[in-house]
């Protein structure tokens, strides 16, 4: 099943951008938060009708689902 894109009454998509790194090792591999932010913002901007409704980021392992910003999102 494809994820449903939430739309407002005007047909716009409200996008939530999430970036995460586990720590120093990811930073060395070029997976820095600033690089991810640029990529997610660029992608959202390239989609017709998308509005960035929020941006979230964590510096924790992805194996944990209690990441603060992930939960906020």
N, C-alpha and C positions, 0 to 999 in steps of 0.2 A: 504494500500500500504506500502510495506517495504521501509525504507529509503535506498537510493542507496549509496554504499560505493565508494567514489572517488578513482580511481585507476590511477597510473601513467603508462607510456608505458611498464614498467617492471612488471606490475601486483601487485605492492605494494599498500597497503592502507595507506593513510596519515591521521593519527588520531589526533584530537584536543581534549585535555583533559580539562575539566572544573569542577572546584570545587567551592562551595559556602556555606557560612553560613550566617544566619541572624544576629547573634550576640551572646551574652553571653549565652542565653538559649540553643542554639544549642551546644555550647561548653560543657555545663554541660551534655548534652545527649550523649556525645561521638561522635558527628558529627564534630569534629575538622577538620580544613583544612588539617593538616598533615596526619590524618587518611584517609581522602578522597583521598589525593594525592597518598598515598601508594597503596590504592585499585585500583585507576584508572591506575596507572603505571603498577601494577601487571597484571591487566586485559589486557592491551595493549601488554605487553610482552608475554602473553600466546597465543596471536593470531598470527598465522603464517603469515608473510609478512606485518605486521603492522609496520609503522614508526611513532614515535611521532613527529608531525610537529609543535606542539605548546602546551603550557600549560597556562591556564588562571584561575584566581580566583577572586572572589568578596566577600566582607563582607557586604552584603545588602539583604534586603528582596527579595524573589523570585517573589513577586507580581509586581515588577517594571521591565519593559523590557529595561529601560535605564541604566542598570548596565554597567559601563565602560568596564570591561573585557569581558562581554558577547557580547557587541557591537563590540569590537575589534575582537573577535573570528569569 
